[in-house]
Amino acid sequence: MQAKFSKHEEGFDPLATSKKDQHYSRLLDLCLKLDSKHDQTDFHACGADFSMASEYVDDEIKKFAAKVQNMPLTAIILLWAKHIKTTPQGIPNIDMMYELLEHNVFGFKSKKREFLTVGEFARIDQSEIIDSIRSNKGWDIWEREGYVHLFVHFEHWLSETTFGFVPKVIDHDREVTKNRKLSYNQYIKIINDLQERERILAKIFYLGGSRSLEEVLSLRIEDIDHFKKTLIISEETISYPRHVLNELLDYIGDRKKGFVFTGKDGERINHTVPYRALKTIIPKRCLDPSFTFKDFVKNI
């Protein structure tokens, strides 16, 4: 039980308390004027009922969470599939979930291929699942985005169904670029047309903020921290989603140091090389002829 303090005890300020009461009374008077059908007694009674109902719901949600946390996630996936199978996109979504499970993007918790429980799924970093989808070389870029969309749809359904016990996942790529002038879908179309080097450059620009091409081309292998998911560009440490780091490391290969983006001579490439490569796809995407890498970072 919470201790009751007398007015003589440390921390009690009668003047401050009186002032707070005045503000509350002012709001109460306005509410009484706005809602003439009810009086102060009604307000207090309704407030007490509301608090009791809220506490009851909170207790029931806690009981629900305790009951479902050890249930197999596979059973809930099947419940989701049963729920959506009659919708227009139900069957394609179910087939896509099949592919996600077959490729083990959810991750098994043991070598015995024991699948996750609902509670374990709620505790893992689900943004890593999104990154694993975007890192899957078995799917093209558009397929990866489709699988990401499907996973987010399922995860948000699960979050709502469990009353928030499973927290809603945030798609980092879409979240950090929601104010870009270049829409996310247009960005995907562009990187789908680019070769590996220019695709990585576009990702570094679009997902990492305002940089010049010269700055990004000066990135060195030693400036990549895969564990922390950061790049150091012009002495500034910038966080990136893991799929960007994965693609960078694949591009670097066995090289241990030096510039990331190099030509045949091992020296840093000239900025005109990726610039020309980007220009070749501009007509296909109906972009302004003046479009360059700096346009990836412009905001609304």
matplotlib code that plots the C-alpha trace (Angstrom):
import matplotlib.pyplot as plt

x = [0.0, 1.3, 2.3, 0.3, 2.3, 1.3, 1.7, 4.7, 6.7, 9.5, 8.3, 4.9, 4.2, 0.8, 1.1, 1.9, -1.0, -3.4, -2.3, -2.9, -6.3, -7.2, -6.2, -8.3, -11.3, -11.1, -11.2, -14.0, -16.1, -15.7, -16.7, -19.8, -20.8, -20.1, -22.0, -25.1, -26.7, -24.2, -22.9, -19.7, -20.9, -21.7, -18.2, -16.5, -18.7, -18.1, -14.3, -14.3, -16.2, -13.8, -10.8, -12.2, -13.1, -9.6, -7.9, -10.1, -9.2, -5.5, -5.7, -7.4, -4.8, -2.0, -3.8, -4.2, -0.5, 0.5, -1.7, -0.5, 3.2, 4.1, 1.9, 3.8, 4.0, 3.2, -0.3, -0.9, 0.4, -2.2, -4.9, -3.9, -4.0, -7.5, -8.6, -7.4, -7.8, -11.2, -10.0, -9.0, -5.3, -5.6, -4.2, -1.2, -0.4, -0.6, 1.7, 4.2, 4.1, 4.9, 8.0, 9.0, 8.8, 10.6, 13.5, 13.5, 13.4, 11.7, 14.7, 14.7, 15.7, 17.7, 19.5, 16.6, 14.5, 12.3, 10.2, 9.5, 6.8, 4.6, 6.5, 9.9, 8.7, 7.5, 11.0, 13.2, 14.2, 11.8, 13.4, 16.2, 13.6, 12.9, 16.6, 17.0, 14.3, 15.9, 19.2, 17.9, 19.6, 17.1, 14.5, 14.8, 14.3, 10.6, 10.0, 11.9, 9.7, 6.6, 7.7, 8.6, 5.1, 3.6, 5.6, 4.7, 1.0, 1.1, 3.1, 0.7, -2.2, -0.5, 0.2, -3.4, -4.7, -2.5, -3.4, 0.1, 1.8, 3.7, 4.9, 4.4, 7.4, 8.7, 10.0, 13.2, 13.7, 10.2, 10.2, 13.5, 12.5, 8.9, 9.6, 11.8, 10.7, 11.5, 8.8, 9.9, 8.3, 10.1, 13.3, 12.8, 12.2, 15.4, 17.7, 16.1, 17.5, 21.0, 24.0, 25.5, 27.9, 25.3, 22.6, 24.7, 25.5, 21.8, 21.0, 23.7, 22.2, 18.5, 18.7, 21.5, 20.8, 22.5, 26.0, 28.0, 29.0, 32.7, 32.1, 30.5, 33.1, 35.8, 34.3, 37.0, 36.6, 38.0, 35.0, 32.5, 31.3, 29.1, 28.5, 27.3, 25.6, 27.4, 29.5, 31.8, 31.5, 33.4, 34.1, 30.4, 29.0, 25.8, 23.5, 22.2, 19.9, 21.8, 20.8, 22.9, 25.9, 25.4, 25.4, 28.5, 30.4, 29.4, 30.6, 33.9, 34.6, 38.0, 39.4, 40.4, 41.3, 41.3, 38.5, 35.2, 34.5, 37.5, 38.4, 40.6, 43.7, 42.5, 42.2, 39.0, 36.8, 36.1, 32.7, 31.8, 31.7, 28.6, 27.2, 27.1, 25.7, 22.8, 22.1, 21.5, 18.4, 16.9, 14.9, 13.4, 12.0, 10.8, 13.0, 14.2, 17.3, 19.1, 18.5, 21.7, 22.6, 21.9, 18.3, 18.0, 18.4, 16.1, 13.1, 9.7]
y = [0.0, 3.4, 5.5, 8.7, 11.8, 14.6, 18.2, 18.4, 15.7, 16.5, 17.3, 18.6, 22.1, 23.4, 26.4, 24.2, 21.8, 24.7, 26.0, 22.5, 22.4, 25.8, 24.5, 21.4, 23.4, 25.7, 22.7, 21.1, 24.3, 24.3, 20.7, 21.4, 24.2, 22.1, 19.1, 20.4, 17.0, 15.8, 17.2, 16.7, 13.6, 12.0, 12.8, 11.2, 8.1, 7.6, 8.2, 5.5, 3.1, 3.8, 3.1, -0.1, -1.3, -0.3, -2.3, -5.3, -5.2, -4.8, -7.8, -9.9, -8.9, -10.0, -13.4, -13.7, -13.0, -15.6, -18.1, -17.6, -17.0, -20.7, -21.5, -22.4, -19.6, -22.1, -22.6, -18.9, -18.6, -21.3, -19.3, -16.2, -18.3, -19.6, -16.0, -14.6, -17.5, -16.3, -12.7, -11.6, -11.8, -14.7, -17.6, -15.5, -14.4, -17.9, -19.1, -16.3, -17.3, -20.8, -19.5, -17.4, -20.5, -22.7, -20.2, -20.0, -16.2, -16.5, -18.4, -21.6, -21.5, -24.7, -27.1, -29.5, -27.0, -26.3, -23.4, -20.2, -19.7, -16.6, -15.3, -15.9, -14.2, -11.2, -10.8, -11.0, -8.1, -8.6, -5.9, -8.5, -10.7, -7.9, -7.5, -11.2, -11.0, -8.0, -9.9, -13.1, -13.5, -16.1, -13.4, -10.4, -6.9, -6.7, -10.2, -9.2, -6.1, -8.2, -10.7, -7.8, -6.4, -9.8, -10.2, -6.8, -7.4, -10.7, -9.2, -6.2, -8.6, -10.6, -7.5, -6.4, -9.9, -10.2, -6.7, -5.5, -8.5, -8.9, -5.3, -3.9, -4.1, -1.0, -1.3, 0.8, 1.5, 3.0, 4.8, 6.7, 7.7, 8.6, 12.3, 11.7, 13.5, 10.3, 7.8, 4.5, 2.6, 4.7, 4.2, 0.4, 0.6, 2.5, 0.2, -2.8, -1.3, -0.6, -2.9, -3.9, -1.0, 1.8, -0.1, 0.0, 3.7, 4.5, 2.6, 4.5, 7.8, 7.0, 5.3, 7.3, 11.0, 13.9, 13.1, 14.1, 11.5, 12.3, 11.6, 8.2, 7.2, 7.9, 5.2, 2.7, -0.9, 0.0, 2.3, -0.5, -2.0, -4.9, -5.7, -2.2, -1.8, 1.5, 3.3, 6.2, 8.7, 12.0, 11.2, 10.8, 7.5, 6.5, 3.6, 1.4, -1.7, -4.9, -5.8, -2.8, -4.0, -7.5, -6.3, -4.2, -7.1, -9.3, -6.5, -6.2, -9.9, -10.9, -7.4, -6.3, -2.6, 0.3, 2.0, 0.2, 1.4, 0.8, 0.4, -2.2, -0.5, -0.8, 3.0, 4.8, 5.2, 8.6, 10.1, 10.2, 6.4, 5.8, 9.1, 7.9, 4.5, 6.2, 8.4, 5.4, 4.3, 7.8, 7.7, 4.3, 5.7, 9.0, 10.9, 14.5, 14.4, 16.3, 13.6, 12.6, 10.7, 13.8, 13.5, 10.3, 12.3, 15.3, 15.6, 17.1]
z = [0.0, -0.9, 2.1, 2.9, 3.5, 5.9, 5.1, 7.4, 5.6, 3.1, -0.4, 0.5, -1.0, 0.0, -2.4, -5.4, -4.4, -4.2, -7.6, -9.2, -7.6, -9.1, -12.6, -12.1, -10.8, -13.9, -16.2, -14.1, -14.4, -18.2, -18.5, -16.4, -18.8, -21.9, -20.6, -18.7, -18.5, -15.9, -12.7, -10.7, -9.0, -12.4, -13.6, -10.6, -10.8, -14.5, -13.9, -11.2, -13.5, -16.3, -14.2, -12.9, -16.4, -17.6, -14.8, -15.6, -19.3, -18.3, -16.0, -18.7, -21.3, -18.9, -18.4, -22.2, -22.7, -20.1, -21.9, -25.4, -24.9, -25.0, -28.0, -31.2, -33.7, -36.5, -35.0, -35.1, -38.7, -39.6, -37.8, -39.8, -43.1, -42.2, -41.5, -44.8, -47.2, -48.5, -49.1, -52.7, -51.9, -49.5, -51.6, -52.9, -49.4, -48.0, -50.8, -49.9, -46.3, -47.3, -49.1, -46.0, -43.8, -46.3, -46.5, -42.7, -42.5, -39.1, -37.7, -35.7, -32.1, -32.1, -34.5, -34.1, -36.1, -33.1, -34.2, -32.2, -29.6, -29.7, -26.6, -28.2, -31.4, -29.4, -27.8, -30.9, -33.1, -36.0, -38.0, -38.5, -40.2, -42.6, -43.3, -43.9, -46.5, -48.2, -48.1, -49.8, -53.2, -54.2, -54.9, -57.1, -55.6, -56.3, -54.8, -51.7, -51.2, -51.7, -49.0, -46.7, -47.2, -46.5, -43.3, -42.0, -42.8, -40.8, -38.0, -37.6, -37.6, -34.9, -32.8, -33.0, -32.3, -29.2, -27.9, -28.3, -26.6, -29.9, -30.6, -34.1, -36.3, -38.1, -41.6, -41.1, -44.9, -45.3, -42.0, -42.5, -46.1, -45.6, -46.3, -49.4, -52.6, -54.4, -53.3, -51.9, -54.8, -57.4, -55.5, -55.7, -59.5, -59.9, -57.9, -59.6, -62.9, -61.5, -61.4, -58.0, -57.5, -58.3, -56.5, -53.3, -53.8, -54.2, -51.0, -49.1, -50.3, -50.0, -46.6, -45.0, -45.5, -47.3, -48.6, -51.7, -54.2, -53.5, -49.8, -50.4, -53.0, -50.3, -48.1, -47.0, -46.0, -42.6, -42.1, -42.2, -38.9, -39.7, -36.0, -35.2, -38.6, -39.3, -41.9, -41.2, -44.0, -43.7, -40.0, -39.3, -38.1, -39.9, -39.1, -41.9, -42.0, -42.1, -45.6, -46.8, -44.8, -46.2, -49.8, -49.1, -47.8, -50.7, -53.1, -51.2, -51.2, -49.8, -49.7, -46.2, -46.6, -49.0, -50.9, -51.2, -54.7, -56.9, -60.5, -62.2, -60.9, -57.3, -56.9, -56.0, -59.0, -60.5, -59.7, -63.4, -63.6, -61.4, -62.5, -66.2, -65.1, -63.3, -66.3, -68.5, -66.6, -66.2, -69.5, -68.6, -65.3, -66.8, -64.4, -64.9, -67.1, -64.4, -61.8, -59.9, -56.7, -54.6, -55.6, -53.6, -50.4, -51.1, -48.7, -49.3]

ax = plt.figure().add_subplot(projection="3d")
ax.plot(x, y, z, "-o")
ax.set_aspect("equal")
plt.show()
